[in-house]
């Protein structure tokens, strides 16, 4: 059975990482995956192209309003590849997967990846696409949501819940694990001493990540621990990055906070940290938390999406938008004896091993797709 996965671009991001993990771990005796991107040249694209047996095609979209010729190129690929299922990843690819799937008579699966998204922080198209998706959500054959909170969020806002299934993201434990040498090497690149406590936030520069909250909390920690250093790893719009950097400097973090572009060596990134922080105001299943935990890095997270479910009792959870509470939680972990922090890291990895393996993601997704044809027969 051939599955055509449709996504905007294979750049760094949680949805993109999960698509790659799913494609790599699907049972190839049952499924032939094909990946189609709107745009070429994403940071993660070479990784998927080098995975034997997986074809990646780019539609070469020229911009937001390149629609008619783009749809024709997508229909041409569908006609040539003859997939049994078209699986969209994220909002706009979901809509195009539905359009092309209905025109070509293919089964359609949507992938929803977020919860508690504040649409007022984005341009008008985000709200329009969300409302349109809710209105059309009775048409896909299945909708896969990556978190319980995400399912509740979408159902309350008009999405057709009878089509929805929750499948948690999967963390590849062969990819993410403790590696102190890699961590030290990454610290050296960033100019951070081995004996310095380093706190990091990993994720794209996006309003949903509530980086102003992280910066305020970091400023409070810096006043308590002047030698602590911070890092923000992720890409984003240049204007927004400049705004955040200015805010950090105004909060007294100049020379203490390193801004780093998105990295491909993510295991090394996590291993460079003593503590990983998620300050988001909205999430679905935040991969960065599971990946850091798999590397035995303690985490402090805001209570958004299924972050608290991922953490369980092996980390600290605080309310979103509360910089003081976030700083107190960071202080709690920093103040732990080294052995206690190591033990917390060991328990964190054990939780990921027990609950969020990547093979479970592949098996459950495969079952949803097979069931579409089983019910039909």
Secondary structure, DSSP 8 states (H G I E B T S, - for coil): -EEEEEES---SSHHHHHHHHHHHHS-TTT-EEEEEESSS--TTHHHHHTSTT-EEEE----STT--HHHHHHHHHHHHHH--SEEEE-SHHHHHHHHHHHHHHT-EEEEEE--SS--GGGS-HHHHHHHHHHHHHTTSSSEEEES-HHHHHHHHHTT--GGGEEE----B-TTTS---HHHHHHHHHHHT--TTS-EEEEES-B-GGG-HHHHHHHHHHHHHH-TT-EEEEE--B-HHHHHHHHHHHHHTT-TTTEEEE---S-HHHHHHT-SEEEE--S--SS-HHHHHHHHTT--EEEES-TTHHHHHTTSSEEE-TT-HHHHHHHHHHHHTS-HHHHHHHHHHHHHHHHHH-BHHHHHHHHHHHHHHHHHHH-
